[in-house]
Amino acid sequence: MTLWKPHALAAPHTGQINLRIGDKVVTTVDVDGAPQGTEGKVILANGFNWLRYRVQFTNGSEIGDLDHRNIAPIGRAAKRLAKQAKRAK
């Protein structure tokens, strides 16, 4: 499987999440094919103005165009982002 890296100019705006390929996430709302609370793994991160992600969920569904409105980081990704937020203050 080919792995894609986000473009160097892609940076999150206020309120967006900055995920990487391989980060684990959970749905925060029901999305078509993945009810709220379904865990998954980011398989594609892309976008400049709108950072969005394609996620492979544990229930077998694969959904694209997900962002901070539908998913939240869990595990190591959540710890990394919390650490970055703390440094930014």
C-alpha positions as CSV (number, residue, x, y, z in Angstrom):
1,M,0.0,0.0,0.0
2,T,1.3,3.4,-1.0
3,L,1.6,5.9,1.9
4,W,1.1,9.6,1.2
5,K,2.6,12.4,3.2
6,P,0.8,15.7,3.8
7,H,2.1,18.6,1.8
8,A,4.6,20.8,3.7
9,L,2.3,23.8,3.3
10,A,-0.7,22.0,4.8
11,A,-1.2,23.3,8.3
12,P,-4.2,23.2,10.6
13,H,-6.3,26.3,11.1
14,T,-7.9,27.1,14.4
15,G,-10.1,24.2,15.5
16,Q,-8.7,21.7,13.0
17,I,-6.8,18.6,14.0
18,N,-3.4,17.8,12.6
19,L,-3.4,14.0,12.1
20,R,-0.8,11.8,10.5
21,I,-1.1,8.6,8.5
22,G,-1.4,5.8,11.0
23,D,-3.0,7.8,13.8
24,K,-5.9,6.2,15.5
25,V,-9.2,8.1,15.7
26,V,-12.8,7.6,16.9
27,T,-16.0,8.9,15.3
28,T,-17.6,11.7,17.4
29,V,-20.9,11.6,15.5
30,D,-22.7,9.0,13.3
31,V,-21.3,9.0,9.8
32,D,-22.5,6.9,6.9
33,G,-20.9,3.5,7.6
34,A,-19.4,4.2,11.0
35,P,-21.7,4.9,14.0
36,Q,-20.5,7.2,16.8
37,G,-17.7,5.6,18.8
38,T,-16.3,3.5,16.0
39,E,-12.5,3.4,16.0
40,G,-10.3,3.6,13.0
41,K,-6.9,4.4,11.5
42,V,-6.0,7.3,9.2
43,I,-4.8,6.0,5.8
44,L,-4.7,9.4,4.0
45,A,-4.2,13.0,5.2
46,N,-4.6,15.8,2.7
47,G,-5.7,19.4,2.1
48,F,-4.4,22.9,2.4
49,N,-7.3,25.1,3.7
50,W,-9.4,22.2,4.8
51,L,-7.4,19.3,6.4
52,R,-9.3,16.1,5.8
53,Y,-8.7,12.4,6.3
54,R,-9.6,9.0,4.9
55,V,-10.1,6.5,7.7
56,Q,-10.2,2.7,7.6
57,F,-12.6,1.8,10.5
58,T,-12.5,-1.4,12.6
59,N,-16.0,-2.4,11.2
60,G,-14.4,-2.6,7.7
61,S,-15.7,0.6,6.2
62,E,-13.4,3.2,4.6
63,I,-14.6,6.8,4.6
64,G,-13.0,9.9,3.2
65,D,-13.4,13.7,3.8
66,L,-13.5,13.4,7.6
67,D,-12.3,16.2,9.8
68,H,-12.5,17.7,13.3
69,R,-16.3,17.7,13.0
70,N,-16.6,13.9,12.7
71,I,-13.5,12.3,14.3
72,A,-11.2,12.8,17.3
73,P,-7.7,11.4,17.9
74,I,-7.2,8.6,20.5
75,G,-4.2,6.9,22.0
76,R,-0.7,8.2,21.0
77,A,-2.2,10.7,18.5
78,A,-4.2,12.3,21.2
79,K,-1.2,12.5,23.5
80,R,1.0,14.0,20.8
81,L,-1.6,16.6,19.9
82,A,-2.1,17.5,23.6
83,K,1.6,17.9,24.1
84,Q,1.8,20.2,21.0
85,A,-1.1,22.3,22.3
86,K,0.6,22.7,25.6
87,R,3.8,23.8,24.0
88,A,2.0,26.4,21.8
89,K,0.6,28.2,24.9
